[in-house]
Amino acid sequence: MDEQLCPLCNGLAQLRLHCPACGGLLRDNGTLQDQLGPYAPYEENSGLRGPAGCMHQVICPFCQAVYHFTLPV
């Protein structure tokens, strides 16, 4: 698999994770880069790129917990 191809961003996979705090199904809130601003993906050494090329912010709609998730390659 291409290291720059994120299965979540490209609709190749669906996120099916449960909240560690309450057990609710987590919702993908998009990439962390998108949350931080338009130039975040282009900044070098920003720490926002995981092995799949991007890090996603996930939110629990029940308890409002926020987590960061990167798919393993």
PDB file of N, H, CA, C and O in Angstrom:
ATOM      1  N   MET A   1       0.843  -1.186   0.000  1.00  0.00           N
ATOM      2  CA  MET A   1       0.000   0.000   0.000  1.00  0.00           C
ATOM      3  C   MET A   1       0.883   1.242   0.000  1.00  0.00           C
ATOM      4  O   MET A   1       1.911   1.274   0.676  1.00  0.00           O
ATOM      5  N   ASP A   2       0.494   2.251  -0.745  1.00  0.00           N
ATOM      6  H   ASP A   2      -0.341   2.226  -1.294  1.00  0.00           H
ATOM      7  CA  ASP A   2       1.226   3.499  -0.818  1.00  0.00           C
ATOM      8  C   ASP A   2       1.205   4.184   0.549  1.00  0.00           C
ATOM      9  O   ASP A   2       0.151   4.300   1.175  1.00  0.00           O
ATOM     10  N   GLU A   3       2.375   4.636   1.008  1.00  0.00           N
ATOM     11  H   GLU A   3       3.231   4.542   0.499  1.00  0.00           H
ATOM     12  CA  GLU A   3       2.459   5.268   2.328  1.00  0.00           C
ATOM     13  C   GLU A   3       1.674   6.573   2.399  1.00  0.00           C
ATOM     14  O   GLU A   3       1.281   6.988   3.489  1.00  0.00           O
ATOM     15  N   GLN A   4       1.437   7.225   1.270  1.00  0.00           N
ATOM     16  H   GLN A   4       1.756   6.887   0.384  1.00  0.00           H
ATOM     17  CA  GLN A   4       0.728   8.496   1.269  1.00  0.00           C
ATOM     18  C   GLN A   4      -0.779   8.326   1.081  1.00  0.00           C
ATOM     19  O   GLN A   4      -1.508   9.317   1.053  1.00  0.00           O
ATOM     20  N   LEU A   5      -1.251   7.102   0.952  1.00  0.00           N
ATOM     21  H   LEU A   5      -0.659   6.297   0.975  1.00  0.00           H
ATOM     22  CA  LEU A   5      -2.666   6.850   0.720  1.00  0.00           C
ATOM     23  C   LEU A   5      -3.347   6.456   2.032  1.00  0.00           C
ATOM     24  O   LEU A   5      -3.091   5.382   2.577  1.00  0.00           O
ATOM     25  N   CYS A   6      -4.201   7.324   2.524  1.00  0.00           N
ATOM     26  H   CYS A   6      -4.408   8.197   2.081  1.00  0.00           H
ATOM     27  CA  CYS A   6      -4.932   7.039   3.753  1.00  0.00           C
ATOM     28  C   CYS A   6      -6.255   6.372   3.383  1.00  0.00           C
ATOM     29  O   CYS A   6      -7.066   6.971   2.676  1.00  0.00           O
ATOM     30  N   PRO A   7      -6.488   5.148   3.847  1.00  0.00           N
ATOM     31  CA  PRO A   7      -7.741   4.455   3.522  1.00  0.00           C
ATOM     32  C   PRO A   7      -8.986   5.194   4.023  1.00  0.00           C
ATOM     33  O   PRO A   7     -10.038   5.122   3.389  1.00  0.00           O
ATOM     34  N   LEU A   8      -8.882   5.895   5.139  1.00  0.00           N
ATOM     35  H   LEU A   8      -8.027   5.954   5.655  1.00  0.00           H
ATOM     36  CA  LEU A   8     -10.044   6.636   5.652  1.00  0.00           C
ATOM     37  C   LEU A   8     -10.361   7.842   4.779  1.00  0.00           C
ATOM     38  O   LEU A   8     -11.522   8.081   4.445  1.00  0.00           O
ATOM     39  N   CYS A   9      -9.334   8.601   4.410  1.00  0.00           N
ATOM     40  H   CYS A   9      -8.392   8.406   4.682  1.00  0.00           H
ATOM     41  CA  CYS A   9      -9.548   9.800   3.586  1.00  0.00           C
ATOM     42  C   CYS A   9     -10.054   9.449   2.198  1.00  0.00           C
ATOM     43  O   CYS A   9     -10.814  10.210   1.600  1.00  0.00           O
ATOM     44  N   ASN A  10      -9.635   8.301   1.685  1.00  0.00           N
ATOM     45  H   ASN A  10      -9.018   7.682   2.171  1.00  0.00           H
ATOM     46  CA  ASN A  10      -9.978   7.910   0.321  1.00  0.00           C
ATOM     47  C   ASN A  10     -11.194   6.986   0.238  1.00  0.00           C
ATOM     48  O   ASN A  10     -11.485   6.446  -0.829  1.00  0.00           O
ATOM     49  N   GLY A  11     -11.898   6.802   1.341  1.00  0.00           N
ATOM     50  H   GLY A  11     -11.662   7.241   2.208  1.00  0.00           H
ATOM     51  CA  GLY A  11     -13.116   6.000   1.342  1.00  0.00           C
ATOM     52  C   GLY A  11     -12.889   4.510   1.140  1.00  0.00           C
ATOM     53  O   GLY A  11     -13.811   3.795   0.748  1.00  0.00           O
ATOM     54  N   LEU A  12     -11.669   4.027   1.401  1.00  0.00           N
ATOM     55  H   LEU A  12     -10.919   4.608   1.720  1.00  0.00           H
ATOM     56  CA  LEU A  12     -11.357   2.614   1.236  1.00  0.00           C
ATOM     57  C   LEU A  12     -11.617   1.815   2.506  1.00  0.00           C
ATOM     58  O   LEU A  12     -11.640   0.585   2.471  1.00  0.00           O
ATOM     59  N   ALA A  13     -11.810   2.498   3.615  1.00  0.00           N
ATOM     60  H   ALA A  13     -11.790   3.497   3.643  1.00  0.00           H
ATOM     61  CA  ALA A  13     -12.067   1.829   4.894  1.00  0.00           C
ATOM     62  C   ALA A  13     -13.002   2.708   5.722  1.00  0.00           C
ATOM     63  O   ALA A  13     -13.062   3.924   5.541  1.00  0.00           O
ATOM     64  N   GLN A  14     -13.723   2.065   6.628  1.00  0.00           N
ATOM     65  H   GLN A  14     -13.674   1.077   6.775  1.00  0.00           H
ATOM     66  CA  GLN A  14     -14.577   2.789   7.555  1.00  0.00           C
ATOM     67  C   GLN A  14     -14.026   2.616   8.964  1.00  0.00           C
ATOM     68  O   GLN A  14     -13.514   1.554   9.318  1.00  0.00           O
ATOM     69  N   LEU A  15     -14.134   3.651   9.744  1.00  0.00           N
ATOM     70  H   LEU A  15     -14.550   4.514   9.457  1.00  0.00           H
ATOM     71  CA  LEU A  15     -13.661   3.619  11.118  1.00  0.00           C
ATOM     72  C   LEU A  15     -14.714   2.943  11.997  1.00  0.00           C
ATOM     73  O   LEU A  15     -15.860   3.390  12.047  1.00  0.00           O
ATOM     74  N   ARG A  16     -14.333   1.879  12.682  1.00  0.00           N
ATOM     75  H   ARG A  16     -13.402   1.515  12.641  1.00  0.00           H
ATOM     76  CA  ARG A  16     -15.240   1.168  13.585  1.00  0.00           C
ATOM     77  C   ARG A  16     -14.522   0.977  14.915  1.00  0.00           C
ATOM     78  O   ARG A  16     -14.117  -0.134  15.256  1.00  0.00           O
ATOM     79  N   LEU A  17     -14.366   2.063  15.662  1.00  0.00           N
ATOM     80  H   LEU A  17     -14.695   2.966  15.385  1.00  0.00           H
ATOM     81  CA  LEU A  17     -13.716   2.026  16.968  1.00  0.00           C
ATOM     82  C   LEU A  17     -14.718   2.438  18.033  1.00  0.00           C
ATOM     83  O   LEU A  17     -15.630   3.228  17.792  1.00  0.00           O
ATOM     84  N   HIS A  18     -14.517   1.877  19.219  1.00  0.00           N
ATOM     85  H   HIS A  18     -13.775   1.235  19.414  1.00  0.00           H
ATOM     86  CA  HIS A  18     -15.373   2.230  20.353  1.00  0.00           C
ATOM     87  C   HIS A  18     -14.596   3.083  21.342  1.00  0.00           C
ATOM     88  O   HIS A  18     -13.390   2.910  21.517  1.00  0.00           O
ATOM     89  N   CYS A  19     -15.289   3.990  21.976  1.00  0.00           N
ATOM     90  H   CYS A  19     -16.269   4.130  21.833  1.00  0.00           H
ATOM     91  CA  CYS A  19     -14.699   4.909  22.939  1.00  0.00           C
ATOM     92  C   CYS A  19     -14.192   4.139  24.154  1.00  0.00           C
ATOM     93  O   CYS A  19     -14.940   3.361  24.746  1.00  0.00           O
ATOM     94  N   PRO A  20     -12.931   4.345  24.533  1.00  0.00           N
ATOM     95  CA  PRO A  20     -12.414   3.682  25.723  1.00  0.00           C
ATOM     96  C   PRO A  20     -13.098   4.151  27.009  1.00  0.00           C
ATOM     97  O   PRO A  20     -13.114   3.423  28.001  1.00  0.00           O
ATOM     98  N   ALA A  21     -13.662   5.359  26.998  1.00  0.00           N
ATOM     99  H   ALA A  21     -13.650   5.950  26.192  1.00  0.00           H
ATOM    100  CA  ALA A  21     -14.282   5.910  28.196  1.00  0.00           C
ATOM    101  C   ALA A  21     -15.697   5.376  28.429  1.00  0.00           C
ATOM    102  O   ALA A  21     -16.043   5.009  29.552  1.00  0.00           O
ATOM    103  N   CYS A  22     -16.526   5.331  27.360  1.00  0.00           N
ATOM    104  H   CYS A  22     -16.245   5.629  26.448  1.00  0.00           H
ATOM    105  CA  CYS A  22     -17.930   4.951  27.568  1.00  0.00           C
ATOM    106  C   CYS A  22     -18.395   3.793  26.687  1.00  0.00           C
ATOM    107  O   CYS A  22     -19.482   3.259  26.909  1.00  0.00           O
ATOM    108  N   GLY A  23     -17.607   3.394  25.703  1.00  0.00           N
ATOM    109  H   GLY A  23     -16.724   3.828  25.523  1.00  0.00           H
ATOM    110  CA  GLY A  23     -17.975   2.283  24.839  1.00  0.00           C
ATOM    111  C   GLY A  23     -18.786   2.675  23.618  1.00  0.00           C
ATOM    112  O   GLY A  23     -19.126   1.813  22.807  1.00  0.00           O
ATOM    113  N   GLY A  24     -19.107   3.960  23.464  1.00  0.00           N
ATOM    114  H   GLY A  24     -18.830   4.660  24.123  1.00  0.00           H
ATOM    115  CA  GLY A  24     -19.866   4.410  22.299  1.00  0.00           C
ATOM    116  C   GLY A  24     -19.036   4.320  21.028  1.00  0.00           C
ATOM    117  O   GLY A  24     -17.807   4.279  21.085  1.00  0.00           O
ATOM    118  N   LEU A  25     -19.699   4.288  19.894  1.00  0.00           N
ATOM    119  H   LEU A  25     -20.697   4.321  19.847  1.00  0.00           H
ATOM    120  CA  LEU A  25     -19.025   4.228  18.605  1.00  0.00           C
ATOM    121  C   LEU A  25     -18.454   5.604  18.273  1.00  0.00           C
ATOM    122  O   LEU A  25     -19.175   6.601  18.259  1.00  0.00           O
ATOM    123  N   LEU A  26     -17.143   5.644  18.006  1.00  0.00           N
ATOM    124  H   LEU A  26     -16.556   4.834  18.017  1.00  0.00           H
ATOM    125  CA  LEU A  26     -16.473   6.913  17.713  1.00  0.00           C
ATOM    126  C   LEU A  26     -16.807   7.385  16.304  1.00  0.00           C
ATOM    127  O   LEU A  26     -17.057   6.579  15.407  1.00  0.00           O
ATOM    128  N   ARG A  27     -16.808   8.700  16.123  1.00  0.00           N
ATOM    129  H   ARG A  27     -16.606   9.355  16.851  1.00  0.00           H
ATOM    130  CA  ARG A  27     -17.087   9.328  14.833  1.00  0.00           C
ATOM    131  C   ARG A  27     -15.813   9.989  14.320  1.00  0.00           C
ATOM    132  O   ARG A  27     -15.136  10.703  15.060  1.00  0.00           O
ATOM    133  N   ASP A  28     -15.490   9.751  13.060  1.00  0.00           N
ATOM    134  H   ASP A  28     -16.040   9.171  12.459  1.00  0.00           H
ATOM    135  CA  ASP A  28     -14.320  10.378  12.432  1.00  0.00           C
ATOM    136  C   ASP A  28     -14.637  11.843  12.186  1.00  0.00           C
ATOM    137  O   ASP A  28     -15.616  12.166  11.514  1.00  0.00           O
ATOM    138  N   ASN A  29     -13.817  12.725  12.726  1.00  0.00           N
ATOM    139  H   ASN A  29     -13.021  12.463  13.272  1.00  0.00           H
ATOM    140  CA  ASN A  29     -14.018  14.162  12.569  1.00  0.00           C
ATOM    141  C   ASN A  29     -13.079  14.742  11.520  1.00  0.00           C
ATOM    142  O   ASN A  29     -12.919  15.960  11.433  1.00  0.00           O
ATOM    143  N   GLY A  30     -12.456  13.874  10.723  1.00  0.00           N
ATOM    144  H   GLY A  30     -12.586  12.885  10.794  1.00  0.00           H
ATOM    145  CA  GLY A  30     -11.545  14.339   9.678  1.00  0.00           C
ATOM    146  C   GLY A  30     -10.105  14.328  10.155  1.00  0.00           C
ATOM    147  O   GLY A  30      -9.801  13.903  11.270  1.00  0.00           O
ATOM    148  N   THR A  31      -9.237  14.798   9.299  1.00  0.00           N
ATOM    149  H   THR A  31      -9.484  15.143   8.393  1.00  0.00           H
ATOM    150  CA  THR A  31      -7.818  14.781   9.628  1.00  0.00           C
ATOM    151  C   THR A  31      -7.470  15.878  10.624  1.00  0.00           C
ATOM    152  O   THR A  31      -8.099  16.936  10.658  1.00  0.00           O
ATOM    153  N   LEU A  32      -6.475  15.608  11.415  1.00  0.00           N
ATOM    154  H   LEU A  32      -5.964  14.749  11.387  1.00  0.00           H
ATOM    155  CA  LEU A  32      -6.003  16.611  12.369  1.00  0.00           C
ATOM    156  C   LEU A  32      -5.451  17.818  11.624  1.00  0.00           C
ATOM    157  O   LEU A  32      -5.572  18.948  12.098  1.00  0.00           O
ATOM    158  N   GLN A  33      -4.850  17.589  10.467  1.00  0.00           N
ATOM    159  H   GLN A  33      -4.752  16.671  10.083  1.00  0.00           H
ATOM    160  CA  GLN A  33      -4.343  18.687   9.657  1.00  0.00           C
ATOM    161  C   GLN A  33      -5.458  19.649   9.282  1.00  0.00           C
ATOM    162  O   GLN A  33      -5.271  20.865   9.328  1.00  0.00           O
ATOM    163  N   ASP A  34      -6.625  19.110   8.908  1.00  0.00           N
ATOM    164  H   ASP A  34      -6.777  18.122   8.871  1.00  0.00           H
ATOM    165  CA  ASP A  34      -7.757  19.960   8.543  1.00  0.00           C
ATOM    166  C   ASP A  34      -8.247  20.777   9.734  1.00  0.00           C
ATOM    167  O   ASP A  34      -8.707  21.906   9.566  1.00  0.00           O
ATOM    168  N   GLN A  35      -8.152  20.216  10.923  1.00  0.00           N
ATOM    169  H   GLN A  35      -7.779  19.298  11.059  1.00  0.00           H
ATOM    170  CA  GLN A  35      -8.618  20.908  12.127  1.00  0.00           C
ATOM    171  C   GLN A  35      -7.701  22.076  12.499  1.00  0.00           C
ATOM    172  O   GLN A  35      -8.149  23.056  13.094  1.00  0.00           O
ATOM    173  N   LEU A  36      -6.414  21.969  12.146  1.00  0.00           N
ATOM    174  H   LEU A  36      -6.049  21.173  11.662  1.00  0.00           H
ATOM    175  CA  LEU A  36      -5.432  22.966  12.571  1.00  0.00           C
ATOM    176  C   LEU A  36      -5.205  24.097  11.585  1.00  0.00           C
ATOM    177  O   LEU A  36      -4.522  25.067  11.913  1.00  0.00           O
ATOM    178  N   GLY A  37      -5.757  23.998  10.389  1.00  0.00           N
ATOM    179  H   GLY A  37      -6.312  23.211  10.123  1.00  0.00           H
ATOM    180  CA  GLY A  37      -5.626  25.102   9.448  1.00  0.00           C
ATOM    181  C   GLY A  37      -5.199  24.655   8.072  1.00  0.00           C
ATOM    182  O   GLY A  37      -4.756  23.521   7.887  1.00  0.00           O
ATOM    183  N   PRO A  38      -5.332  25.554   7.093  1.00  0.00           N
ATOM    184  CA  PRO A  38      -5.093  25.178   5.702  1.00  0.00           C
ATOM    185  C   PRO A  38      -3.644  24.852   5.366  1.00  0.00           C
ATOM    186  O   PRO A  38      -3.393  24.133   4.398  1.00  0.00           O
ATOM    187  N   TYR A  39      -2.685  25.357   6.130  1.00  0.00           N
ATOM    188  H   TYR A  39      -2.888  25.941   6.916  1.00  0.00           H
ATOM    189  CA  TYR A  39      -1.281  25.106   5.803  1.00  0.00           C
ATOM    190  C   TYR A  39      -0.652  23.994   6.641  1.00  0.00           C
ATOM    191  O   TYR A  39       0.505  23.640   6.412  1.00  0.00           O
ATOM    192  N   ALA A  40      -1.373  23.444   7.589  1.00  0.00           N
ATOM    193  H   ALA A  40      -2.312  23.731   7.775  1.00  0.00           H
ATOM    194  CA  ALA A  40      -0.831  22.409   8.472  1.00  0.00           C
ATOM    195  C   ALA A  40      -0.288  21.188   7.731  1.00  0.00           C
ATOM    196  O   ALA A  40       0.768  20.688   8.118  1.00  0.00           O
ATOM    197  N   PRO A  41      -0.954  20.675   6.679  1.00  0.00           N
ATOM    198  CA  PRO A  41      -0.409  19.493   6.001  1.00  0.00           C
ATOM    199  C   PRO A  41       0.912  19.747   5.288  1.00  0.00           C
ATOM    200  O   PRO A  41       1.646  18.806   4.986  1.00  0.00           O
ATOM    201  N   TYR A  42       1.221  21.029   5.015  1.00  0.00           N
ATOM    202  H   TYR A  42       0.625  21.793   5.260  1.00  0.00           H
ATOM    203  CA  TYR A  42       2.423  21.350   4.248  1.00  0.00           C
ATOM    204  C   TYR A  42       3.607  21.734   5.123  1.00  0.00           C
ATOM    205  O   TYR A  42       4.708  21.931   4.609  1.00  0.00           O
ATOM    206  N   GLU A  43       3.411  21.843   6.417  1.00  0.00           N
ATOM    207  H   GLU A  43       2.516  21.682   6.835  1.00  0.00           H
ATOM    208  CA  GLU A  43       4.491  22.203   7.319  1.00  0.00           C
ATOM    209  C   GLU A  43       5.338  20.978   7.623  1.00  0.00           C
ATOM    210  O   GLU A  43       4.819  19.939   8.030  1.00  0.00           O
ATOM    211  N   GLU A  44       6.644  21.107   7.422  1.00  0.00           N
ATOM    212  H   GLU A  44       7.066  21.951   7.091  1.00  0.00           H
ATOM    213  CA  GLU A  44       7.541  19.991   7.690  1.00  0.00           C
ATOM    214  C   GLU A  44       7.706  19.791   9.188  1.00  0.00           C
ATOM    215  O   GLU A  44       7.658  20.745   9.965  1.00  0.00           O
ATOM    216  N   ASN A  45       7.900  18.536   9.582  1.00  0.00           N
ATOM    217  H   ASN A  45       7.939  17.761   8.951  1.00  0.00           H
ATOM    218  CA  ASN A  45       8.140  18.166  10.979  1.00  0.00           C
ATOM    219  C   ASN A  45       7.039  18.651  11.907  1.00  0.00           C
ATOM    220  O   ASN A  45       7.300  18.990  13.061  1.00  0.00           O
ATOM    221  N   SER A  46       5.821  18.685  11.412  1.00  0.00           N
ATOM    222  H   SER A  46       5.609  18.410  10.474  1.00  0.00           H
ATOM    223  CA  SER A  46       4.719  19.161  12.246  1.00  0.00           C
ATOM    224  C   SER A  46       4.244  18.095  13.228  1.00  0.00           C
ATOM    225  O   SER A  46       3.518  18.404  14.173  1.00  0.00           O
ATOM    226  N   GLY A  47       4.651  16.833  13.011  1.00  0.00           N
ATOM    227  H   GLY A  47       5.241  16.582  12.244  1.00  0.00           H
ATOM    228  CA  GLY A  47       4.219  15.771  13.896  1.00  0.00           C
ATOM    229  C   GLY A  47       2.811  15.303  13.633  1.00  0.00           C
ATOM    230  O   GLY A  47       2.252  14.548  14.427  1.00  0.00           O
ATOM    231  N   LEU A  48       2.218  15.741  12.521  1.00  0.00           N
ATOM    232  H   LEU A  48       2.673  16.355  11.876  1.00  0.00           H
ATOM    233  CA  LEU A  48       0.833  15.398  12.229  1.00  0.00           C
ATOM    234  C   LEU A  48       0.706  14.221  11.282  1.00  0.00           C
ATOM    235  O   LEU A  48      -0.397  13.719  11.066  1.00  0.00           O
ATOM    236  N   ARG A  49       1.802  13.776  10.720  1.00  0.00           N
ATOM    237  H   ARG A  49       2.698  14.183  10.896  1.00  0.00           H
ATOM    238  CA  ARG A  49       1.744  12.678   9.764  1.00  0.00           C
ATOM    239  C   ARG A  49       2.097  11.379  10.449  1.00  0.00           C
ATOM    240  O   ARG A  49       3.142  11.261  11.088  1.00  0.00           O
ATOM    241  N   GLY A  50       1.212  10.402  10.309  1.00  0.00           N
ATOM    242  H   GLY A  50       0.363  10.499   9.790  1.00  0.00           H
ATOM    243  CA  GLY A  50       1.473   9.075  10.834  1.00  0.00           C
ATOM    244  C   GLY A  50       1.961   8.178   9.717  1.00  0.00           C
ATOM    245  O   GLY A  50       2.251   8.656   8.620  1.00  0.00           O
ATOM    246  N   PRO A  51       2.056   6.882   9.981  1.00  0.00           N
ATOM    247  CA  PRO A  51       2.536   5.972   8.952  1.00  0.00           C
ATOM    248  C   PRO A  51       1.628   5.897   7.732  1.00  0.00           C
ATOM    249  O   PRO A  51       2.093   5.530   6.653  1.00  0.00           O
ATOM    250  N   ALA A  52       0.362   6.228   7.866  1.00  0.00           N
ATOM    251  H   ALA A  52      -0.017   6.527   8.742  1.00  0.00           H
ATOM    252  CA  ALA A  52      -0.552   6.196   6.722  1.00  0.00           C
ATOM    253  C   ALA A  52      -0.607   7.538   6.012  1.00  0.00           C
ATOM    254  O   ALA A  52      -1.329   7.680   5.025  1.00  0.00           O
ATOM    255  N   GLY A  53       0.139   8.522   6.492  1.00  0.00           N
ATOM    256  H   GLY A  53       0.725   8.406   7.294  1.00  0.00           H
ATOM    257  CA  GLY A  53       0.167   9.819   5.842  1.00  0.00           C
ATOM    258  C   GLY A  53      -0.659  10.886   6.533  1.00  0.00           C
ATOM    259  O   GLY A  53      -0.469  12.072   6.265  1.00  0.00           O
ATOM    260  N   CYS A  54      -1.570  10.502   7.415  1.00  0.00           N
ATOM    261  H   CYS A  54      -1.725   9.539   7.634  1.00  0.00           H
ATOM    262  CA  CYS A  54      -2.337  11.508   8.142  1.00  0.00           C
ATOM    263  C   CYS A  54      -2.878  10.937   9.445  1.00  0.00           C
ATOM    264  O   CYS A  54      -3.005   9.724   9.614  1.00  0.00           O
ATOM    265  N   MET A  55      -3.186  11.830  10.340  1.00  0.00           N
ATOM    266  H   MET A  55      -3.084  12.815  10.203  1.00  0.00           H
ATOM    267  CA  MET A  55      -3.737  11.461  11.633  1.00  0.00           C
ATOM    268  C   MET A  55      -5.167  12.005  11.693  1.00  0.00           C
ATOM    269  O   MET A  55      -5.421  13.151  11.322  1.00  0.00           O
ATOM    270  N   HIS A  56      -6.088  11.177  12.159  1.00  0.00           N
ATOM    271  H   HIS A  56      -5.882  10.246  12.460  1.00  0.00           H
ATOM    272  CA  HIS A  56      -7.491  11.579  12.240  1.00  0.00           C
ATOM    273  C   HIS A  56      -7.875  11.916  13.663  1.00  0.00           C
ATOM    274  O   HIS A  56      -7.376  11.324  14.620  1.00  0.00           O
ATOM    275  N   GLN A  57      -8.777  12.884  13.782  1.00  0.00           N
ATOM    276  H   GLN A  57      -9.183  13.365  13.004  1.00  0.00           H
ATOM    277  CA  GLN A  57      -9.377  13.210  15.067  1.00  0.00           C
ATOM    278  C   GLN A  57     -10.696  12.454  15.137  1.00  0.00           C
ATOM    279  O   GLN A  57     -11.516  12.553  14.223  1.00  0.00           O
ATOM    280  N   VAL A  58     -10.907  11.709  16.198  1.00  0.00           N
ATOM    281  H   VAL A  58     -10.241  11.629  16.940  1.00  0.00           H
ATOM    282  CA  VAL A  58     -12.160  10.980  16.386  1.00  0.00           C
ATOM    283  C   VAL A  58     -12.833  11.486  17.658  1.00  0.00           C
ATOM    284  O   VAL A  58     -12.172  11.809  18.645  1.00  0.00           O
ATOM    285  N   ILE A  59     -14.157  11.546  17.612  1.00  0.00           N
ATOM    286  H   ILE A  59     -14.694  11.284  16.810  1.00  0.00           H
ATOM    287  CA  ILE A  59     -14.935  12.105  18.716  1.00  0.00           C
ATOM    288  C   ILE A  59     -16.032  11.127  19.100  1.00  0.00           C
ATOM    289  O   ILE A  59     -16.655  10.501  18.242  1.00  0.00           O
ATOM    290  N   CYS A  60     -16.259  11.005  20.398  1.00  0.00           N
ATOM    291  H   CYS A  60     -15.754  11.513  21.095  1.00  0.00           H
ATOM    292  CA  CYS A  60     -17.371  10.200  20.878  1.00  0.00           C
ATOM    293  C   CYS A  60     -18.594  11.111  20.989  1.00  0.00           C
ATOM    294  O   CYS A  60     -18.562  12.086  21.739  1.00  0.00           O
ATOM    295  N   PRO A  61     -19.665  10.813  20.260  1.00  0.00           N
ATOM    296  CA  PRO A  61     -20.847  11.672  20.330  1.00  0.00           C
ATOM    297  C   PRO A  61     -21.600  11.558  21.654  1.00  0.00           C
ATOM    298  O   PRO A  61     -22.475  12.375  21.941  1.00  0.00           O
ATOM    299  N   PHE A  62     -21.268  10.558  22.458  1.00  0.00           N
ATOM    300  H   PHE A  62     -20.557   9.894  22.225  1.00  0.00           H
ATOM    301  CA  PHE A  62     -21.973  10.351  23.726  1.00  0.00           C
ATOM    302  C   PHE A  62     -21.312  11.083  24.891  1.00  0.00           C
ATOM    303  O   PHE A  62     -21.979  11.805  25.632  1.00  0.00           O
ATOM    304  N   CYS A  63     -19.991  10.898  25.054  1.00  0.00           N
ATOM    305  H   CYS A  63     -19.448  10.311  24.452  1.00  0.00           H
ATOM    306  CA  CYS A  63     -19.312  11.527  26.194  1.00  0.00           C
ATOM    307  C   CYS A  63     -18.403  12.688  25.786  1.00  0.00           C
ATOM    308  O   CYS A  63     -17.769  13.311  26.638  1.00  0.00           O
ATOM    309  N   GLN A  64     -18.340  12.982  24.471  1.00  0.00           N
ATOM    310  H   GLN A  64     -18.855  12.476  23.779  1.00  0.00           H
ATOM    311  CA  GLN A  64     -17.571  14.098  23.916  1.00  0.00           C
ATOM    312  C   GLN A  64     -16.053  13.937  24.052  1.00  0.00           C
ATOM    313  O   GLN A  64     -15.322  14.916  23.906  1.00  0.00           O
ATOM    314  N   ALA A  65     -15.572  12.735  24.326  1.00  0.00           N
ATOM    315  H   ALA A  65     -16.166  11.940  24.444  1.00  0.00           H
ATOM    316  CA  ALA A  65     -14.130  12.496  24.401  1.00  0.00           C
ATOM    317  C   ALA A  65     -13.528  12.631  23.001  1.00  0.00           C
ATOM    318  O   ALA A  65     -14.153  12.236  22.016  1.00  0.00           O
ATOM    319  N   VAL A  66     -12.321  13.185  22.912  1.00  0.00           N
ATOM    320  H   VAL A  66     -11.814  13.505  23.712  1.00  0.00           H
ATOM    321  CA  VAL A  66     -11.628  13.395  21.649  1.00  0.00           C
ATOM    322  C   VAL A  66     -10.337  12.601  21.671  1.00  0.00           C
ATOM    323  O   VAL A  66      -9.593  12.639  22.652  1.00  0.00           O
ATOM    324  N   TYR A  67     -10.068  11.873  20.580  1.00  0.00           N
ATOM    325  H   TYR A  67     -10.672  11.842  19.783  1.00  0.00           H
ATOM    326  CA  TYR A  67      -8.866  11.066  20.461  1.00  0.00           C
ATOM    327  C   TYR A  67      -8.238  11.306  19.091  1.00  0.00           C
ATOM    328  O   TYR A  67      -8.892  11.815  18.181  1.00  0.00           O
ATOM    329  N   HIS A  68      -6.977  10.939  18.953  1.00  0.00           N
ATOM    330  H   HIS A  68      -6.446  10.525  19.692  1.00  0.00           H
ATOM    331  CA  HIS A  68      -6.289  11.002  17.675  1.00  0.00           C
ATOM    332  C   HIS A  68      -5.930   9.585  17.260  1.00  0.00           C
ATOM    333  O   HIS A  68      -5.470   8.788  18.077  1.00  0.00           O
ATOM    334  N   PHE A  69      -6.143   9.274  15.985  1.00  0.00           N
ATOM    335  H   PHE A  69      -6.517   9.922  15.321  1.00  0.00           H
ATOM    336  CA  PHE A  69      -6.013   7.916  15.509  1.00  0.00           C
ATOM    337  C   PHE A  69      -5.296   7.891  14.166  1.00  0.00           C
ATOM    338  O   PHE A  69      -5.606   8.686  13.279  1.00  0.00           O
ATOM    339  N   THR A  70      -4.343   6.984  14.013  1.00  0.00           N
ATOM    340  H   THR A  70      -4.091   6.337  14.733  1.00  0.00           H
ATOM    341  CA  THR A  70      -3.672   6.750  12.738  1.00  0.00           C
ATOM    342  C   THR A  70      -3.767   5.270  12.418  1.00  0.00           C
ATOM    343  O   THR A  70      -3.482   4.429  13.270  1.00  0.00           O
ATOM    344  N   LEU A  71      -4.166   4.948  11.197  1.00  0.00           N
ATOM    345  H   LEU A  71      -4.398   5.632  10.505  1.00  0.00           H
ATOM    346  CA  LEU A  71      -4.237   3.559  10.782  1.00  0.00           C
ATOM    347  C   LEU A  71      -2.830   2.968  10.644  1.00  0.00           C
ATOM    348  O   LEU A  71      -1.956   3.604  10.054  1.00  0.00           O
ATOM    349  N   PRO A  72      -2.598   1.775  11.171  1.00  0.00           N
ATOM    350  CA  PRO A  72      -1.299   1.144  10.929  1.00  0.00           C
ATOM    351  C   PRO A  72      -1.190   0.687   9.488  1.00  0.00           C
ATOM    352  O   PRO A  72      -2.177   0.280   8.875  1.00  0.00           O
ATOM    353  N   VAL A  73       0.015   0.756   8.959  1.00  0.00           N
ATOM    354  H   VAL A  73       0.816   1.086   9.458  1.00  0.00           H
ATOM    355  CA  VAL A  73       0.251   0.357   7.563  1.00  0.00           C
ATOM    356  C   VAL A  73       0.535  -1.118   7.501  1.00  0.00           C
ATOM    357  O   VAL A  73       0.762  -1.659   6.419  1.00  0.00           O
TER     358      VAL A  73
END
